[in-house]
Amino acid sequence: MKNNKLNAEASPVNDKWIFVLLYPVMAISIVHIGNDNSLSKLLTIPSYYSDLLLAFGCTFSVGLYFKWFFNRINQKFDWGNQFKQRLFHQAIWGIAIPTVFIICIELIYLSLIHVDLNESSIFYLELPLVALFCALINLIYFILYYRKHNLDILTTLDDTRSKVDKDYFIAKSGAQAVKIPKSKISYFIVQGKVTFLATTEGKKYVYDFPLKELASSVSPNDFFQLNRQILANRNSILKYHQTPTRRLEIELSPASNQKVFLAKTKASEFAEWLAHK
């Protein structure tokens, strides 16, 4: 599913620090954790160097795979509608498959240097340790790409807000950016200090931008600020009537969960605006 994606083809996240700092630490840890020999003793054992070479080779080769995999999965799966599919693929292709690959490589290596697998710690030490490291890398990449996704949303929102009388608005639904045509917008409403965009279909999306500034960025022919809480599209106004206090009570579509009043000082301006497009 490729719709509703935001900058999916953009450059990947900055993961250089993982290769420079994290992968070397992981490779060395794989060799040293569970080893009872001191470092001075290990330096005299020839297999220590081949163990290090294998650990670094596996770690960085899988690291390159992770770099490709997470860039690919970020392009393929939408953060909003396909979140569960993303997590499922991460569990299989981001944790299980790399873990099995590394363990298989180590099994081949141990057989080549004639190590008895029954006496090896590969299944009760290296296996859970490799799985833990793969899960950690998955978590880090998940955070990096999720952060990038949110930054992309904010950038897109800033870009669209700078356009006067734009044809569409970018609102938020959870972690997902939604492109909404101006013709589908009923009104903007402030509730709990958060601005929401209400559509003609009765849906609400977060459009967290001050209503005063928003009013100056839309066409005055199409939108009217009824009060401090609502900026309404003329097509959303069903009817209005005067109250005993000479304020106007406005009926909107879709209906608001609170009564909408227009100050009597703006009544004539509103009536004239509504009558002339």
Secondary structure, DSSP 8 states (H G I E B T S, - for coil): --TT-SSTTS-----HHIIIIIHHHHHHHHHHTT--S-HHHHTT-HHHHHHHHHHHHHHHHHHHHHHHHHHHHHHHS-TTTTHHHHHHHIIIIIIIHHHHHHHHHHHHHHHHTT--GGG--IIIIIHHHHHHHHHHHHHHHHHHHHHHHHHHHHHHHHHHHTSTT-SEEEEEETTEEEEEEGGGEEEEEEETTEEEEEETTS-EEE--S-HHHHHTTS-TTTEEE-SSSEEEEGGGEEEEEE-TTS-EEEEESS--SS-EEE-GGGHHHHHHHHH--
